[in-house]
Amino acid sequence: MASTTSSAPPLTTVSWLRSFMDRCKLEKNGSNFTDWDAQLRLAAEGDDKLKYLTEAPPATPNSMSTTEVREPFETYQKEFAAVKNVLIFSMEPDLQRSAIKMNTAYEIYTRLLTMFLQAPGIIQYEAASQFFDLNIKEGQKVSPHVLKMIEYVETLKLQEVEIPEQLVIDRVLHSLSRIKGYVQFRVNYNIQNLKT
């Protein structure tokens, strides 16, 4: 039977992953974050994987890079996917959806620290302030702007603050009012709504 190889180890070969996932699931509101984080750090440290959570990835080498520059990056590439999977599979689905869009375990872990080491009231206030204050800037692309607003809505949901869907739509549309062609965009949007 031919064997298959992949750049990242399968989940089952990461020894600390299985024991960690069996013990601890991060709840969507972060209420168990302190315990989850302690378990994660102990498991990762025991398997020499903590650096993938706490240290930024090495710089991507170019074709002229020396072996000394390429080796740390290549080693990192072999391990980081499995470590990222640890974080994603050890969260409740609401958290998984936003984490899966991120590139590295370090990025995910840093975001979780930012979200859950602050008091819930501060997280809620910051997300609500940003959502209701944010407006597109001249020359800014629409897609990243809208995704950023959706991220604030998701953060509020994790804090169990539900903004009505129509209010979210209205606020996003209002945030776009400074772009050229907005009036025509809004007319098209309203026509589409009338048809459905």
C-alpha positions as CSV (number, residue, x, y, z in Angstrom):
1,M,0.0,0.0,0.0
2,A,1.4,3.4,-1.0
3,S,1.9,5.9,1.8
4,T,0.8,9.5,1.6
5,T,2.6,12.4,2.9
6,S,1.5,15.9,3.8
7,S,3.3,19.1,4.9
8,A,1.4,19.1,8.3
9,P,1.2,16.2,10.6
10,P,-2.2,14.6,10.8
11,L,-4.2,15.7,13.9
12,T,-3.9,12.2,15.5
13,T,-0.1,12.4,15.5
14,V,0.1,15.5,17.6
15,S,0.3,13.9,21.1
16,W,-0.8,16.9,23.1
17,L,-3.7,17.7,20.8
18,R,-5.8,14.6,21.6
19,S,-5.4,14.9,25.4
20,F,-6.1,18.7,25.3
21,M,-9.2,18.4,23.0
22,D,-10.6,15.6,25.2
23,R,-10.3,17.8,28.4
24,C,-11.3,21.3,27.4
25,K,-13.5,23.2,25.0
26,L,-13.4,27.0,24.9
27,E,-16.9,28.4,25.4
28,K,-18.1,31.1,23.0
29,N,-18.4,33.8,25.6
30,G,-14.9,33.0,27.0
31,S,-16.3,32.3,30.5
32,N,-13.8,29.4,30.9
33,F,-10.9,31.1,29.1
34,T,-8.6,31.2,32.1
35,D,-8.9,27.4,32.7
36,W,-8.8,26.6,29.0
37,D,-5.7,28.8,28.5
38,A,-3.9,27.2,31.4
39,Q,-4.6,23.7,30.1
40,L,-3.6,24.7,26.6
41,R,-0.3,26.2,27.7
42,L,0.6,23.2,29.9
43,A,-0.2,20.8,27.0
44,A,1.7,22.8,24.4
45,E,4.7,23.4,26.7
46,G,4.9,19.7,27.4
47,D,5.2,18.9,23.7
48,D,7.4,21.9,22.9
49,K,4.7,23.7,20.9
50,L,4.1,26.8,23.0
51,K,6.3,28.9,20.7
52,Y,3.7,28.5,17.9
53,L,1.2,30.2,20.2
54,T,3.3,32.9,21.7
55,E,5.9,33.8,19.1
56,A,5.2,35.5,15.7
57,P,6.1,33.3,12.7
58,P,9.5,33.7,11.2
59,A,9.9,35.9,8.1
60,T,9.1,34.3,4.8
61,P,12.3,33.7,3.0
62,N,12.9,34.7,-0.6
63,S,14.9,32.9,-3.3
64,M,18.1,34.6,-2.2
65,S,17.7,33.6,1.5
66,T,20.5,31.6,3.2
67,T,19.9,28.2,4.8
68,E,20.0,29.9,8.2
69,V,17.0,32.0,7.2
70,R,15.1,29.2,5.4
71,E,15.4,26.5,8.1
72,P,13.4,28.2,10.8
73,F,10.6,29.0,8.3
74,E,10.6,25.5,6.9
75,T,10.4,24.0,10.4
76,Y,7.6,26.4,11.3
77,Q,5.7,25.4,8.2
78,K,5.8,21.7,9.1
79,E,4.3,22.3,12.5
80,F,2.0,25.3,12.4
81,A,-1.0,23.7,10.7
82,A,-1.4,21.1,13.4
83,V,-1.0,23.7,16.1
84,K,-3.6,25.9,14.5
85,N,-6.0,22.9,14.3
86,V,-5.6,22.4,18.1
87,L,-7.0,25.9,18.7
88,I,-9.8,25.6,16.2
89,F,-11.0,22.1,17.3
90,S,-10.8,23.1,21.0
91,M,-13.4,25.9,20.6
92,E,-17.2,26.0,20.4
93,P,-18.4,26.5,16.7
94,D,-19.1,30.2,17.0
95,L,-15.5,30.9,17.8
96,Q,-14.3,28.4,15.2
97,R,-15.9,30.4,12.4
98,S,-13.8,33.5,13.0
99,A,-10.7,31.6,13.9
100,I,-10.6,29.5,10.7
101,K,-10.1,32.6,8.6
102,M,-6.9,33.4,10.4
103,N,-3.5,32.2,9.1
104,T,-1.6,31.0,12.1
105,A,-2.0,29.7,15.7
106,Y,-0.2,32.8,16.9
107,E,-2.8,35.1,15.2
108,I,-5.7,33.1,16.7
109,Y,-4.2,32.9,20.2
110,T,-3.4,36.6,20.2
111,R,-7.0,37.4,19.2
112,L,-8.4,35.2,21.9
113,L,-6.1,36.9,24.5
114,T,-7.4,40.3,23.4
115,M,-11.0,39.2,23.5
116,F,-11.1,37.3,26.8
117,L,-8.5,38.8,29.0
118,Q,-10.4,42.1,29.1
119,A,-13.4,42.5,31.2
120,P,-16.6,41.5,29.3
121,G,-18.0,45.0,29.7
122,I,-15.0,46.5,28.1
123,I,-15.1,44.0,25.2
124,Q,-18.8,44.8,24.6
125,Y,-18.2,48.6,24.8
126,E,-15.3,48.5,22.4
127,A,-17.1,46.3,19.8
128,A,-20.3,48.4,20.0
129,S,-18.4,51.7,19.7
130,Q,-16.4,50.5,16.7
131,F,-19.5,49.1,15.0
132,F,-21.6,52.3,15.4
133,D,-18.7,54.7,14.7
134,L,-17.0,53.0,11.8
135,N,-17.4,54.6,8.4
136,I,-15.6,53.8,5.1
137,K,-12.7,56.0,4.2
138,E,-12.2,57.5,0.7
139,G,-10.4,55.0,-1.5
140,Q,-10.9,52.1,1.0
141,K,-12.3,48.8,-0.5
142,V,-15.8,47.9,0.5
143,S,-15.3,44.2,1.2
144,P,-12.6,44.5,4.0
145,H,-14.7,47.4,5.6
146,V,-17.9,45.3,5.7
147,L,-16.0,42.2,7.0
148,K,-14.6,44.4,9.8
149,M,-18.1,45.5,10.8
150,I,-19.3,41.9,10.7
151,E,-16.4,41.0,13.1
152,Y,-17.7,43.6,15.6
153,V,-21.2,42.1,15.3
154,E,-19.8,38.6,16.0
155,T,-17.8,39.8,19.0
156,L,-21.0,41.3,20.4
157,K,-22.8,38.0,19.8
158,L,-20.1,36.2,21.7
159,Q,-20.8,38.6,24.6
160,E,-24.5,37.6,24.2
161,V,-25.5,41.0,22.8
162,E,-27.7,40.5,19.7
163,I,-28.2,43.4,17.3
164,P,-31.3,43.0,15.2
165,E,-30.4,41.9,11.6
166,Q,-32.2,44.9,10.0
167,L,-30.3,47.3,12.2
168,V,-27.0,45.6,11.2
169,I,-27.9,46.0,7.5
170,D,-28.9,49.7,8.0
171,R,-25.8,50.5,9.9
172,V,-23.5,48.9,7.3
173,L,-25.3,50.7,4.5
174,H,-25.0,54.0,6.4
175,S,-21.3,53.4,6.9
176,L,-20.9,53.2,3.1
177,S,-22.6,56.6,2.5
178,R,-19.3,58.4,1.9
179,I,-18.3,56.4,-1.2
180,K,-19.0,57.5,-4.7
181,G,-21.9,55.7,-6.3
182,Y,-23.5,55.1,-2.9
183,V,-26.8,56.6,-3.9
184,Q,-27.1,54.2,-6.9
185,F,-25.9,51.3,-4.7
186,R,-28.6,52.1,-2.2
187,V,-31.3,52.4,-4.9
188,N,-30.2,49.0,-6.3
189,Y,-30.3,47.4,-2.8
190,N,-33.8,48.8,-2.1
191,I,-35.1,47.5,-5.5
192,Q,-33.7,44.0,-4.8
193,N,-35.5,44.0,-1.5
194,L,-38.8,45.0,-3.1
195,K,-38.5,42.1,-5.5
196,T,-38.0,39.5,-2.7
